[in-house]
Amino acid sequence: MKNLKLTLAAVLCCLLTSTLFIGCVKNEDDDKTPAHGVVTFYLENTSDMMQYCDIEVTYGDGNEEPEKVVVSKENTLLDLSWGGTLVTRSLPSTVTFTRKITAKPDAKIEEMKEFTYSLAYLYTSGVCNAAGSVIEQYPQKTVGKEQTTSGATAAALIAEGKLNQTFTFTFDEKGKMTLKVDMAE
């Protein structure tokens, strides 16, 4: 069941990425000069996280005020996975997604026998020319899995910010993308 949710999220990511790139057909006459980076990104959450935690995602490309989203069942896939897509204004550029997890005020996570959390994420990215035609689309990557621990351990991890993550996608001037993942230690 755990892998099924991530697999379904991966399939949805593929569908959304396909939708993103519809109308962007490779054509031999197209300009091959990279102009924009594109990232479609999903963070997996568990039912425990959704029920007992407040989850906030901040994302942006540094050109405008970052967007903040409070993750809820209304804006997730299968009531668990949150996703977003960003297209950069230019190259080189940097796109960041940050997930901050805090315990809800009335949550008694430390009293739970078990708590399941996820640090899993998946993404796909690509590069477009100034007209929006795809020059290169990079393969989808899925990383991480769900983990179960005692409520006391989970409460401590959450309180110390050790489940918070920042994902930095950096596109160079040629559109080559690198990803750096930061977590509290």
Secondary structure, DSSP 8 states (H G I E B T S, - for coil): -HHHHHHHHHHHHHHHHHHHTTT----TTS-----EEEEEEEE---HHHHHHEEEEEEEE-SSS--EEEE--GGGSBTTTBEEEEEE-SSSSEEEEEEEEEEE-TT--GGG-S-EEEE--EEEEEEEE-TTS-EEEEEEEEEE--EEEE-HHHHHHHHHTTTT-EEEEEEE-TT--EEEEEEE--
